[in-house]
């Protein structure tokens, strides 16, 4: 989402092809045009793209069933309206269509028995206006509006009998989101003190509709639930030099949040309202001893309003407590010659965690699950061992656990779901000249350690222990670039995430395997 360049005509086109091992072939294309207007006082930037992703899951006699298409475009008009003042008006559209889901019923498999297709539709429209001024006091005023529609259709021939509709066939899950956001930021310096102050307002709503369709065409509405959220906040930050090398940052956010939840029924509407005001502070110390070295210590906090769970008609309302998050982190960064080093640690306290769970009816519900904490350390090093060579390595350890259980279930595994216990990565690049051009060869690997799927003992199971590998070659000749890449270099088929059709989850174990090895070739040109 780059801003238009007021003084340069620029154009870019690209095309690519992707082949999946054991699957189909996909193609992609994109284009960009940056066009100055009004004697370099304005410029228009246009972007368009289209991707056809190959499928690689076979369902019954439907081969490569999980094919998808992404179509999008952006347009931005930038205008220099006066000395130091600029306005950018932008809009974007993105449409995603997926023909079928990609879960399977056996680990390592890439096919499942015949069943109804489960398409996914995801459409996003966004408009924004941004007014900026650079001077003694920098001013930034941003206004945005976003509409997002997400639709999923699931095979309901298994797991939906309890809803009372004869011969159920499909479960349709449709969600509509709307967000209007406004923000004003002022920043500048007063002597050696750096300051920032701002005001933000967000008005958001979401509408969830769940309905069943039968083989005969009859329908049953399971849920129609609307949530509206309004958030008004005043925030600020001060950067105060204590010495030439030590800087103290003090910040905070004063907020007022109101949430309204409504269950929309055929006869009456149930409504619950929640609200809260509060203050979330932040503080940081940074020390620069010289020689491209930096040490920091930081505290930050945040809050998310809970609202009310009105997720099923006939079920009692459940008030949800708001999440409260506080983090202390410390770290060190330095660059010495050909070596760059970063190391850090953090401790996070998480109160009233809101999490999605599988309900007794086989559908997803939101619950407060208790209190959690996360303790982690990470380190990375980048080395240039010789001219043209770069090597990097990184390691992260995380211990994320539930420390207070509010679920009413005896938990065997208290790990926070989907958070791996450790992650390691390695990479190497070689830069060299090739036929009057510049070439890069790269090899990267990432090992994701063990993790868990859910707190619910009935559906929880181990995940992780997988290697993600990638090899890439890029050549740049003047205005032409050619890139070849191999993803899933080692042909892994481990479970990435394991949740597909909620209605079948309690009776049929589901797995989401890694995409097979993919080979991509892309060519781009700039004019």
C-alpha positions in Angstrom: 0.0 0.0 0.0 2.7 2.5 -1.0 1.8 6.1 -1.4 1.9 7.5 -4.9 5.2 9.1 -6.0 4.4 12.7 -7.1 7.5 13.1 -9.2 8.0 9.8 -11.0 6.2 7.8 -13.7 6.6 4.1 -13.0 5.0 0.9 -14.2 5.5 -2.7 -13.2 4.1 -6.0 -14.5 4.7 -9.6 -13.4 3.5 -13.1 -14.3 4.1 -16.4 -12.6 3.3 -20.1 -12.7 3.2 -22.6 -9.8 3.2 -26.4 -10.0 2.3 -28.6 -7.0 3.6 -32.1 -6.6 0.7 -34.5 -7.0 -1.7 -31.6 -7.7 -2.7 -28.9 -10.3 -0.9 -25.9 -11.8 -1.6 -22.3 -10.9 -0.9 -19.0 -12.5 -0.7 -15.4 -11.3 -0.3 -11.9 -12.7 -0.1 -8.3 -11.4 0.5 -4.8 -12.6 1.2 -1.4 -11.2 1.1 2.1 -12.6 2.3 5.3 -10.9 1.3 8.4 -12.9 2.2 12.0 -11.8 -0.5 14.6 -12.5 -0.9 18.4 -12.3 2.8 19.2 -12.8 3.9 16.8 -10.1 1.5 18.2 -7.5 -0.6 15.0 -7.6 -0.1 11.3 -8.6 -2.3 8.3 -9.2 -1.1 4.8 -8.3 -3.1 1.8 -9.6 -2.5 -1.9 -8.7 -4.3 -5.0 -9.9 -3.6 -8.7 -9.4 -5.1 -12.1 -10.1 -4.0 -15.4 -8.7 -5.2 -18.9 -9.4 -3.9 -21.2 -6.7 -3.6 -24.9 -7.5 -5.5 -27.5 -5.6 -3.9 -30.6 -4.0 -6.7 -32.3 -2.0 -8.7 -35.1 -3.8 -12.2 -35.6 -2.5 -13.9 -38.7 -3.9 -13.6 -38.4 -7.6 -13.0 -34.6 -7.5 -9.2 -34.2 -8.0 -7.4 -31.1 -6.7 -10.6 -29.9 -5.2 -9.3 -27.1 -3.0 -8.5 -24.7 -5.9 -8.7 -21.0 -5.1 -8.8 -17.7 -6.9 -7.7 -14.3 -5.6 -8.6 -11.1 -7.5 -7.8 -7.6 -6.2 -7.1 -4.0 -7.0 -6.0 -0.8 -5.3 -6.2 2.8 -6.4 -4.7 5.8 -4.5 -4.7 9.5 -5.4 -2.1 11.6 -3.7 -2.3 15.4 -3.8 0.2 18.0 -2.5 -2.5 20.6 -1.5 -0.2 23.2 0.2 3.2 23.7 1.7 3.8 20.7 3.9 0.2 19.4 3.5 -0.7 16.3 1.6 -3.9 14.2 1.2 -4.1 10.5 0.0 -7.4 9.0 -1.0 -7.4 5.3 -1.5 -9.7 2.3 -2.1 -9.1 -1.4 -2.5 -11.1 -4.5 -3.4 -10.1 -8.1 -2.8 -12.2 -11.2 -3.7 -11.2 -14.7 -2.6 -13.0 -17.9 -3.7 -12.0 -21.3 -2.6 -13.7 -24.3 -4.1 -13.4 -26.7 -1.2 -11.9 -27.3 2.2 -8.5 -29.0 2.7 -8.8 -31.1 5.8 -8.5 -34.9 5.7 -9.3 -37.8 8.0 -5.9 -39.5 8.3 -2.5 -38.0 9.2 -0.3 -37.5 6.2 -3.2 -38.0 3.7 -4.1 -35.6 0.9 -7.5 -37.1 0.1 -10.7 -37.9 1.8 -13.8 -39.9 0.9 -16.6 -38.4 -1.3 -18.7 -35.7 0.4 -20.3 -32.4 -0.5 -18.0 -29.6 -1.6 -17.4 -27.0 1.2 -16.7 -23.7 -0.6 -15.4 -20.5 1.0 -16.0 -16.9 -0.1 -14.1 -13.9 1.3 -14.7 -10.4 0.0 -13.1 -7.2 1.3 -13.8 -3.5 0.4 -11.8 -0.7 2.0 -11.8 3.1 1.6 -9.5 5.5 3.4 -8.5 9.2 3.5 -5.2 10.4 5.0 -4.3 14.0 5.6 -0.7 14.7 6.7 1.4 17.8 7.5 5.1 17.8 8.2 6.4 20.8 10.1 7.2 21.9 13.7 4.2 19.8 14.6 3.4 16.8 12.5 -0.3 16.2 11.9 -1.9 13.0 10.7 -5.6 12.6 10.3 -6.8 9.2 9.0 -10.3 8.1 8.2 -11.3 4.6 7.0 -14.3 2.4 6.2 -14.1 -1.4 5.7 -16.7 -3.9 4.7 -15.8 -7.6 4.9 -18.0 -10.6 4.1 -17.0 -14.2 4.8 -19.1 -17.1 3.8 -18.6 -20.8 4.4 -20.7 -23.8 3.4 -20.2 -27.2 5.2 -21.4 -30.7 4.6 -24.1 -31.2 7.3 -25.1 -34.8 6.4 -23.1 -35.9 9.5 -23.4 -34.2 12.9 -26.4 -32.0 12.4 -29.3 -34.3 13.3 -29.6 -32.8 16.8 -30.9 -29.5 15.4 -34.3 -31.0 14.5 -34.3 -30.5 10.7 -35.1 -33.6 8.7 -32.4 -34.8 6.3 -29.9 -31.9 6.9 -27.6 -31.3 4.0 -25.7 -28.0 4.4 -24.7 -25.7 7.2 -24.2 -22.1 5.9 -22.0 -19.8 8.1 -22.2 -16.2 6.8 -20.4 -13.3 8.6 -20.6 -9.6 7.7 -18.1 -7.1 9.3 -18.1 -3.3 9.1 -15.5 -1.0 10.6 -15.4 2.8 10.6 -12.2 4.2 12.2 -11.0 7.7 12.7 -7.6 8.8 14.2 -5.9 12.1 14.8 -2.2 12.1 15.7 0.0 15.1 16.6 3.7 14.7 17.2 6.8 16.9 17.5 9.7 17.9 19.8 10.0 20.2 22.7 13.6 20.8 23.3 15.0 17.3 23.6 11.7 15.7 24.5 9.8 13.9 21.8 6.0 13.8 22.2 3.0 12.2 20.5 -0.7 12.7 21.3 -3.7 11.2 19.6 -7.4 10.6 19.6 -9.1 7.6 18.0 -12.7 6.4 17.5 -13.7 3.0 16.1 -17.3 1.9 15.3 -17.4 -1.8 14.4 -20.2 -4.3 13.9 -20.4 -7.9 12.9 -23.4 -10.0 11.9 -23.3 -13.8 12.2 -25.9 -16.0 10.5 -26.0 -19.8 10.8 -28.6 -21.8 9.0 -29.2 -25.4 8.0 -30.6 -26.5 4.6 -32.1 -29.9 4.1 -32.1 -32.2 1.1 -35.6 -31.1 0.3 -34.7 -27.4 0.4 -36.3 -26.7 3.8 -34.3 -24.4 6.1 -33.7 -23.8 9.8 -32.1 -20.7 11.2 -29.7 -21.8 14.1 -28.4 -18.4 15.0 -28.5 -14.7 13.9 -26.3 -12.7 16.2 -25.1 -9.0 15.9 -22.4 -7.4 17.9 -21.6 -3.7 17.8 -18.5 -2.1 19.4 -17.7 1.5 19.9 -14.3 2.5 21.2 -13.1 6.1 22.0 -9.5 6.5 23.2 -7.0 9.2 24.0 -3.4 8.1 23.8 0.0 9.7 24.1 3.7 9.1 24.5 6.7 11.1 25.8 10.4 10.3 24.9 12.5 11.9 27.6 16.4 11.7 27.4 17.7 11.1 30.9 21.3 11.2 29.6 23.0 11.2 26.2 22.6 7.4 26.0 19.6 6.7 28.2 16.0 7.5 27.0 12.8 7.0 29.0 9.5 6.5 27.1 6.2 7.0 29.0 2.9 6.3 27.3 -0.7 5.3 27.9 -4.2 5.0 26.5 -7.4 6.2 28.2 -10.3 4.4 26.7 -14.1 3.9 26.8 -15.5 0.8 25.1 -19.1 -0.2 24.7 -20.3 -3.5 23.3 -23.9 -4.4 22.4 -24.8 -8.0 21.6 -28.2 -8.8 20.0 -29.7 -12.2 19.2 -32.1 -11.5 16.3 -35.1 -13.9 16.4 -38.2 -14.2 14.3 -40.4 -13.0 17.2 -38.2 -10.9 19.5 -34.7 -9.6 19.9 -32.6 -10.2 22.9 -30.0 -7.6 23.7 -27.2 -7.3 26.2 -24.9 -4.3 26.7 -21.5 -4.0 28.3 -19.2 -1.1 28.8 -15.9 -0.3 30.4 -13.5 2.7 30.8 -9.9 2.3 31.8 -6.3 3.2 31.3 -3.5 1.0 29.8 0.0 2.3 30.5 3.3 1.6 28.8 6.9 2.4 29.7 10.3 1.8 28.2 13.9 2.4 28.9 16.5 2.3 26.0 20.2 2.5 26.5 22.6 3.1 23.6 26.2 2.6 24.8 27.6 3.3 21.3 29.1 1.0 18.7 25.7 0.1 17.1 24.5 -1.4 20.4 21.1 -1.0 22.1 19.5 -2.4 25.2 15.9 -2.0 26.1 13.4 -2.8 28.9 9.7 -2.3 28.2 6.3 -2.7 29.8 3.1 -2.7 27.9 -0.6 -3.5 28.5 -3.9 -3.8 26.6 -7.6 -4.6 27.1 -10.3 -6.2 25.0 -14.0 -5.8 26.0 -15.8 -9.1 26.6 -19.4 -8.5 25.7 -22.0 -11.3 25.9 -22.2 -14.7 24.3 -25.6 -15.1 22.7 -24.4 -17.8 20.4 -27.4 -20.1 20.3 -31.2 -19.6 20.3 -32.6 -21.1 23.4 -29.3 -21.1 25.3 -28.8 -18.8 28.3 -26.8 -15.6 27.8 -23.2 -15.9 29.0 -21.3 -12.7 30.0 -17.7 -12.7 28.9 -15.1 -10.9 30.9 -12.7 -8.7 28.9 -9.1 -9.9 28.2 -6.4 -8.0 30.1 -2.8 -8.4 28.9 0.4 -7.1 30.4 3.9 -7.8 29.1 7.4 -7.1 30.3 10.2 -7.6 27.8 13.9 -6.9 27.6 16.5 -7.2 24.9 19.9 -6.5 23.4 20.8 -5.6 19.8 24.2 -5.0 18.3 26.2 -4.9 15.1 29.9 -5.4 15.1 31.6 -5.7 11.7 30.0 -8.6 9.8 28.0 -9.9 12.8 24.5 -8.7 13.9 23.1 -10.1 17.1 19.7 -9.8 18.7 18.5 -11.4 22.0 15.4 -10.9 24.0 13.1 -12.3 26.7 9.5 -11.6 27.8 6.9 -12.4 30.4 3.2 -12.0 29.6 0.3 -12.2 32.0 -3.1 -12.8 30.4 -6.3 -12.5 32.5 -9.8 -13.7 31.4 -8.6 -15.3 28.2 -11.4 -15.4 25.5 -11.1 -18.5 23.4 -13.2 -20.4 20.8 -14.3 -23.9 21.9 -16.3 -26.7 20.4 -19.8 -26.6 22.0 -22.0 -29.6 22.8 -24.0 -29.1 19.6 -20.8 -29.4 17.5 -20.5 -25.7 16.7 -17.9 -23.1 17.9 -18.7 -21.0 21.0 -16.6 -18.4 22.8 -15.7 -19.0 26.5 -13.6 -17.4 29.2 -11.1 -20.1 29.9 -9.1 -18.6 32.7 -5.7 -17.0 33.4 -2.6 -17.7 31.4 1.1 -16.7 31.2 3.8 -16.9 28.6 7.5 -16.9 29.3 9.9 -16.8 26.3 13.4 -16.2 25.1 14.7 -15.7 21.6 18.0 -15.0 19.9 19.2 -14.5 16.3 22.5 -13.9 14.7 23.3 -12.8 11.1 26.8 -13.2 9.8 28.5 -12.1 6.6 31.4 -14.7 6.6 32.8 -13.6 3.2 31.9 -11.1 0.5 28.6 -12.0 -1.1 27.7 -14.5 1.6 25.1 -14.1 4.4 24.1 -16.7 7.0 21.5 -16.3 9.7 20.1 -18.5 12.5 17.4 -18.0 15.2 16.0 -19.8 18.1 12.8 -19.2 20.2 11.6 -21.0 23.3 8.1 -20.3 24.7 6.4 -21.7 27.7 2.8 -20.6 27.4 0.5 -22.2 29.9 -3.0 -21.9 31.5 -2.4 -21.1 35.2 -6.1 -20.9 36.3 -8.7 -23.2 34.7 -12.2 -21.7 34.5 -13.5 -24.3 32.1 -14.8 -26.8 34.6 -12.9 -29.6 32.8 -10.0 -31.6 34.1 -7.1 -30.6 31.8 -4.3 -33.0 31.0 -2.5 -30.4 28.8 -2.4 -26.8 30.0 -0.4 -25.5 27.0 -2.0 -22.5 25.2 -3.3 -24.0 21.9 -1.2 -23.7 18.7 1.8 -22.1 20.4 4.9 -24.2 19.6 7.3 -24.8 22.5 10.2 -23.9 20.4 11.1 -22.8 16.8 14.5 -22.9 15.1 15.5 -21.4 11.8 18.5 -21.3 9.5 19.2 -19.5 6.3 22.0 -18.8 3.9 22.3 -16.5 0.8 24.8 -16.1 -1.9 25.0 -12.8 -3.9 27.0 -12.9 -7.1 27.2 -11.5 -10.7 25.7 -13.4 -13.6 25.8 -12.4 -17.2 25.9 -8.6 -16.5 23.2 -9.1 -13.9 22.9 -9.6 -10.1 21.9 -13.0 -8.8 20.9 -14.3 -5.4 20.7 -18.0 -4.2 18.9 -18.6 -0.9 18.2 -21.6 1.2 16.0 -21.4 4.4 14.7 -24.0 6.8 12.4 -23.6 9.9 11.7 -26.2 12.5 8.4 -25.8 14.4 8.4 -27.7 17.7 5.5 -29.4 19.5 2.2 -27.7 20.2 -1.4 -28.7 21.2 -4.7 -28.2 19.3 -7.2 -27.4 22.1 -7.9 -27.3 25.8 -10.8 -29.7 25.3 -9.5 -33.2 26.1 -12.1 -34.7 23.7 -10.5 -33.1 20.7 -7.0 -32.2 21.8 -4.0 -33.9 20.3 -0.3 -33.1 19.7 0.7 -31.0 16.7 4.0 -29.6 15.3 7.3 -31.3 14.9 7.5 -30.2 11.2 10.2 -28.6 8.9 9.4 -25.8 6.5 12.1 -25.5 3.8 12.4 -23.1 0.9 15.0 -22.7 -1.9 15.0 -19.5 -4.0 17.0 -18.1 -6.9 16.6 -14.5 -8.2 18.3 -12.8 -11.1 18.1 -9.1 -11.8 19.0 -7.7 -15.2 18.3 -4.0 -15.5 14.5 -3.7 -15.4 13.9 -7.4 -15.6 13.6 -9.8 -12.6 13.3 -13.6 -12.7 12.6 -15.6 -9.6 12.4 -19.4 -9.1 11.3 -20.9 -5.8 10.7 -24.3 -4.2 8.4 -24.4 -1.1 8.1 -27.4 1.2 11.5 -28.3 0.0 11.7 -31.5 2.1 8.2 -32.8 1.1 6.7 -32.7 4.6 3.1 -33.7 5.2 2.7 -32.9 8.9 -0.5 -31.4 10.4 -0.3 -27.6 10.2 -3.7 -27.0 11.9 -6.6 -29.3 12.5 -10.0 -27.8 12.3 -12.3 -28.1 9.3 -16.0 -29.0 9.6 -17.1 -28.5 13.2 -20.1 -30.8 12.8 -17.8 -33.7 12.1 -15.0 -32.9 14.5 -16.2 -35.0 17.5 -16.9 -38.1 15.4 -14.2 -37.9 12.6 -10.7 -36.7 13.5 -9.5 -34.1 11.1 -6.1 -33.1 10.0 -4.8 -30.2 7.8 -1.6 -31.3 6.1 1.1 -29.0 4.8 0.8 -28.2 1.1 2.9 -30.5 -1.0 6.2 -29.4 -2.6 5.6 -26.4 -4.9 7.8 -25.0 -7.7 7.1 -21.4 -8.8 8.6 -19.3 -11.5 7.9 -15.6 -11.8 9.0 -12.9 -14.3 8.6 -9.2 -13.6 9.5 -6.0 -15.5 9.6 -2.4 -14.5 9.2 0.5 -17.0 
